[in-house]
Amino acid sequence: MNHALTTHLVEPIARAAASGQALRIRGGGSKDFYGLRLDGDVLDTRGYSGIVAYEPTELVVTVRGGTPLAELDAVLADKGQSLAFEPPHWGAATVGGMVAVGLSGPARASVGAVRDFVLGAVVVNGRAEVLTFGGQVMKNVAGYDVSRIMAGAMGTLGVLAEVSLKVLPVAPAQATLAFEMDQAQALAALNRWGGQPLPLNASCWVSDQGRAMLYVRLRGAVAAVESACRSMGGQVLDDATTAPDWVACREQRLPFFTAPSPDACLWRVSVPQTTPVLPLAAQGPVDQLVEWHGALRWLWAPAQVGAELRAAAQAVGGHATLWRAPAGVDKAAHGVFAPLSGPQLAIHRRLKAEFDPAGIFNPGRLYPEF
């Protein structure tokens, strides 16, 4: 077994499993704000880092979990490639944390989510066993797709020692179009464009300084992007100016992401792309930013809006997450993630019992039960 893997991950996990001591799996700590609570001794994954293998011609890279995401991005950029799903960095994100949390950036609706790019993983479970799942090719489908289960599990099932990811070439052309329109008009336009052969890559609707604006990013072949710019209308913005804005959207540094009041909570609402403007009459108008061609909606609203918001999202087949809350809000009382149904809870419990029987990994990060 790799000495660094044994020293930095396997041995600490074995000691914790023997004593029953909870472990808080942590890379760069960029997502410490996310989830219900942080319990246990810190297991710092950054000691196990580095790129294991990279085959640019095969569009596959294998990376250790503690590797800084910025380091991986730089290596890929040198070969004209990237992680197409644009994971947020938030300063110090690691590759393992990126997969464990499963968050994607502005391009997610067009290219897919984190889990769609995970080909395989080496995982250390709660018994301190090193398990290998998947491989380095898309056609490796033998058995259960366990490596992708780790995406979004928030470290509750195991520690991601290594992951193999599909990468893609950087698109040869890019352009951003701007349209002044309200949310209903923006959603209608995005749904209309979605049914056409257009190189849509990302979108962002936001009410900015009294103006409701929709921004659409196009990516693809030069001819396709130029043709879409002509057919879609709107104002073509300077790419050098807008590129940092899309990064700011990914990193949640846009002005919208500054709390409008001391008691405001930021809610992350996931719904089908075709969902109309959500009815929130009981709370009155709320500030919103809409991404993913209508599928992801950010709202600033008090914690008390949670029940109404979750009901509205559930009614259209979606869910709402309490993303950020001020210090005075009891996240346990409101719940960070949408409540699980009975069958869903049973599946989660069985998975947890199989991968982490002693319950040492990130207890209470997802739900009070695990």
C-alpha positions in Angstrom: 0.0 0.0 0.0 1.2 3.6 -0.7 3.0 4.8 2.4 1.5 8.3 2.2 -2.0 6.9 1.9 -1.4 4.7 5.0 0.1 7.6 7.0 -2.3 10.4 6.2 -5.6 8.5 5.8 -5.7 4.8 6.6 -4.0 4.8 10.0 -5.9 7.8 11.5 -9.2 6.2 10.3 -8.2 2.9 11.8 -7.5 4.6 15.2 -10.8 6.5 15.0 -12.8 3.3 14.1 -11.2 1.4 17.1 -12.0 4.2 19.6 -15.3 5.4 18.1 -13.9 8.9 17.7 -15.8 11.0 15.1 -13.7 12.5 12.3 -14.4 15.7 10.5 -13.0 15.2 7.0 -11.5 18.5 5.8 -9.4 19.7 2.8 -9.1 23.4 2.4 -12.1 24.2 4.6 -13.7 26.2 1.8 -17.1 24.6 2.5 -17.2 24.6 6.3 -20.2 26.8 6.1 -22.2 24.2 4.2 -24.2 21.5 6.0 -25.9 21.1 9.3 -23.0 20.9 11.8 -19.2 20.2 12.0 -18.3 17.5 14.6 -15.2 15.4 15.3 -11.5 15.6 15.1 -10.2 17.1 11.9 -8.8 14.6 9.4 -6.8 16.9 7.0 -6.7 15.3 3.6 -4.2 17.8 2.2 -1.2 15.6 3.2 -2.3 13.1 0.5 -2.1 15.2 -2.7 -0.7 15.2 -6.2 -1.7 14.2 -9.7 -1.3 10.5 -10.1 -1.8 10.2 -13.9 -2.9 12.5 -16.7 -3.6 11.4 -20.3 -4.6 14.5 -22.3 -5.3 12.5 -25.4 -7.6 10.2 -23.4 -9.3 13.2 -21.6 -8.7 11.5 -18.2 -6.9 12.7 -15.1 -6.5 10.8 -11.8 -5.8 13.0 -8.8 -5.4 12.5 -5.1 -8.2 13.9 -2.9 -6.1 16.5 -1.0 -4.8 18.2 -4.2 -5.8 21.9 -4.4 -8.3 22.4 -7.2 -6.4 25.4 -8.4 -3.4 23.1 -9.0 -5.4 20.7 -11.1 -7.0 23.6 -13.1 -3.5 25.0 -13.9 -2.3 21.6 -15.2 -5.4 21.1 -17.4 -5.2 24.7 -18.7 -1.6 24.1 -19.8 -3.0 21.4 -22.2 -6.0 23.5 -23.3 -8.4 21.4 -21.2 -10.7 22.0 -18.2 -13.3 20.6 -15.8 -16.3 21.5 -17.9 -18.7 21.6 -15.0 -16.8 24.6 -13.5 -16.6 23.7 -9.8 -16.3 26.6 -7.4 -13.0 27.2 -5.7 -13.9 29.5 -2.8 -10.2 30.1 -2.2 -8.9 26.8 -1.1 -11.0 23.9 -2.4 -9.5 20.5 -2.9 -10.4 17.9 -5.5 -11.8 15.5 -2.8 -13.9 18.2 -1.4 -15.1 19.2 -4.8 -16.4 15.7 -5.5 -17.7 15.0 -1.9 -19.9 18.1 -2.0 -20.8 17.7 -5.6 -21.3 21.3 -6.5 -21.1 22.5 -10.1 -20.8 26.0 -11.6 -22.6 28.0 -14.2 -22.2 25.5 -17.0 -23.9 22.6 -15.1 -27.2 22.6 -17.0 -25.4 22.3 -20.4 -22.5 20.0 -19.7 -23.6 17.9 -16.6 -22.8 17.7 -12.9 -19.7 16.7 -11.0 -20.9 13.1 -10.7 -21.3 12.8 -14.5 -17.5 13.3 -14.8 -16.4 10.9 -12.1 -15.0 7.7 -13.7 -13.6 6.0 -10.7 -12.5 6.5 -7.1 -10.3 5.1 -4.4 -12.1 5.3 -1.1 -11.1 4.6 2.5 -14.2 3.4 4.3 -15.0 3.5 8.0 -13.3 0.2 8.6 -10.0 1.7 7.2 -10.3 -0.5 4.1 -9.0 0.9 0.8 -11.6 0.3 -1.8 -11.4 0.9 -5.6 -14.5 1.6 -7.7 -14.9 2.3 -11.4 -11.9 3.0 -13.6 -10.6 5.5 -16.1 -13.0 4.9 -19.0 -16.7 5.8 -19.5 -17.6 2.2 -20.5 -16.5 0.7 -17.2 -20.0 -0.2 -15.9 -19.3 -3.5 -14.0 -21.2 -3.6 -10.7 -22.7 -0.7 -8.9 -21.5 2.8 -9.8 -20.3 3.4 -6.2 -17.7 6.1 -7.2 -20.5 8.5 -8.2 -22.4 7.8 -5.0 -19.6 9.6 -3.3 -20.4 12.8 -5.2 -22.6 14.8 -2.9 -22.3 12.4 0.1 -20.4 15.2 2.0 -17.8 12.7 3.2 -20.4 10.7 5.3 -19.6 7.5 3.5 -15.8 7.6 3.2 -12.7 9.6 2.4 -11.9 10.1 -1.2 -8.3 9.2 -1.5 -8.1 9.4 -5.3 -10.6 10.2 -8.1 -10.4 9.7 -11.9 -12.2 12.5 -13.8 -13.2 13.1 -17.4 -11.9 16.4 -18.7 -12.8 18.3 -21.9 -11.0 20.6 -24.3 -11.6 24.3 -23.8 -14.1 25.5 -26.4 -12.6 27.5 -29.3 -15.1 30.3 -29.1 -17.1 32.1 -26.4 -19.5 35.0 -26.2 -21.9 36.6 -23.7 -25.2 38.1 -24.7 -27.2 40.5 -22.5 -31.0 41.0 -22.5 -33.1 43.4 -20.4 -36.1 41.4 -19.3 -38.0 40.3 -16.1 -37.7 36.8 -14.7 -40.8 35.4 -16.4 -39.6 36.7 -19.8 -36.1 35.3 -19.1 -37.4 31.9 -18.2 -39.6 31.8 -21.4 -36.7 32.8 -23.6 -34.3 30.2 -22.0 -36.9 27.5 -22.6 -37.4 28.6 -26.2 -33.7 28.6 -26.9 -33.2 25.3 -25.1 -35.3 23.7 -27.9 -33.0 25.0 -30.6 -29.6 23.9 -31.8 -27.7 26.7 -30.1 -24.4 26.5 -28.2 -25.9 27.5 -24.9 -23.4 27.0 -22.0 -24.5 29.1 -19.1 -27.1 31.7 -18.1 -27.6 34.1 -15.2 -30.7 36.3 -14.6 -30.4 38.9 -11.8 -32.1 42.2 -10.9 -29.1 44.6 -10.7 -29.5 48.2 -9.7 -33.1 48.3 -10.7 -32.5 46.6 -14.0 -33.6 43.0 -14.5 -31.0 41.4 -16.8 -30.4 38.0 -18.4 -26.9 37.1 -19.4 -26.3 34.1 -21.6 -22.9 32.6 -22.3 -22.3 30.7 -25.6 -19.5 28.2 -26.1 -18.6 26.0 -29.0 -17.3 26.2 -32.5 -16.5 29.6 -33.9 -19.2 29.4 -36.6 -21.8 28.2 -34.1 -21.2 31.0 -31.6 -21.2 33.7 -34.3 -24.4 32.3 -35.8 -26.1 32.3 -32.4 -25.1 35.8 -31.7 -26.8 36.9 -34.9 -30.0 34.9 -34.4 -30.6 35.4 -30.7 -30.4 39.1 -30.5 -29.4 41.0 -27.4 -26.2 42.9 -26.8 -22.9 41.2 -27.4 -20.6 42.0 -24.5 -16.8 42.1 -24.5 -15.5 38.7 -23.6 -12.5 40.1 -21.7 -14.9 42.0 -19.5 -17.5 39.3 -19.0 -15.1 36.4 -18.3 -14.3 37.6 -14.8 -18.0 38.1 -14.2 -18.7 34.5 -14.9 -15.9 33.5 -12.5 -17.5 35.8 -9.9 -20.8 34.1 -10.5 -19.2 30.7 -9.9 -17.4 31.9 -6.8 -20.5 33.8 -5.5 -18.7 37.1 -5.5 -21.4 39.0 -7.4 -23.1 41.8 -5.5 -26.2 39.7 -5.2 -24.5 37.3 -2.8 -24.0 40.0 -0.2 -26.8 39.6 2.4 -29.3 42.4 1.9 -30.2 42.4 5.7 -28.8 41.0 8.9 -31.6 38.4 9.2 -31.5 37.2 5.5 -30.7 33.6 4.7 -29.5 32.5 1.3 -31.6 29.7 -0.1 -30.6 27.4 -3.0 -33.6 26.1 -4.9 -33.3 23.3 -7.5 -36.3 22.9 -9.8 -37.0 21.6 -13.3 -35.8 24.2 -15.9 -39.3 24.8 -17.2 -40.7 25.8 -13.8 -42.3 29.3 -13.9 -41.6 32.0 -11.4 -42.1 30.5 -7.9 -45.1 31.8 -6.0 -44.0 33.2 -2.7 -46.9 35.5 -1.9 -46.8 35.1 1.8 -43.4 36.6 2.1 -43.7 39.2 -0.6 -41.0 40.0 -3.1 -37.6 38.4 -2.5 -34.2 39.0 -4.2 -33.4 36.3 -6.6 -30.6 35.2 -9.0 -31.4 32.4 -11.5 -28.8 30.1 -13.1 -28.7 26.9 -15.1 -31.3 28.0 -17.6 -33.9 28.2 -14.9 -33.1 25.1 -12.9 -31.2 26.8 -10.0 -32.7 29.7 -8.2 -31.0 31.6 -5.4 -33.2 33.6 -3.0 -32.5 35.9 0.0 -35.3 35.5 2.5 -35.7 35.0 6.3 -35.4 31.5 7.7 -39.2 31.6 8.4 -39.8 31.4 4.6 -38.3 27.9 4.6 -41.5 25.9 4.9 -43.3 27.8 2.2 -40.3 27.8 -0.1 -39.8 24.0 0.3 -43.5 23.4 -0.3 -43.4 25.5 -3.5 -40.3 23.7 -4.7 -41.6 20.2 -3.9 -44.9 21.0 -5.7 -42.9 21.3 -9.0 -40.6 18.3 -8.3 -37.7 20.3 -6.8 -36.2 21.0 -3.4 -34.8 23.9 -1.4 -31.5 24.0 0.7 -30.7 26.5 3.4 -27.3 27.6 1.9 -26.2 30.3 4.3 -27.7 31.6 7.5 -26.7 34.3 10.0 -25.2 33.2 13.3 -28.5 33.6 15.2 -30.4 31.1 13.0 -30.8 27.6 14.4 -30.1 25.5 11.3 -31.1 22.3 13.0 -34.6 23.8 13.7 -35.1 24.7 10.0 -33.1 21.9 8.4 -30.4 22.6 5.9 -31.5 20.0 3.3 -35.0 19.0 2.3 -36.4 16.3 4.5 -36.0 12.7 3.2 -39.0 10.5 2.6 -39.1 7.2 4.5 -37.7 5.1 1.7 -34.9 7.6 1.0 -34.0 7.7 4.6 -33.8 3.9 4.8 -31.5 3.8 1.7 -29.2 6.4 3.3 -29.1 4.5 6.6 -28.2 1.2 4.8 -25.4 2.9 2.8 -24.1 4.5 6.0 -24.1 1.2 7.8 -22.3 -0.5 5.0 -19.6 2.1 4.4 -19.2 3.6 7.9 -20.6 1.2 10.5 -19.2 3.0 13.5 -20.6 6.4 12.3 -17.2 8.2 12.5 -17.4 10.2 9.3 -18.8 13.7 9.4 -21.7 12.9 11.8 -24.6 15.3 11.5 -23.2 17.1 8.4 -26.2 16.0 6.2 -29.0 15.1 8.6 -29.2 14.7 12.4 -29.3 10.9 12.0 -26.0 10.6 10.2 
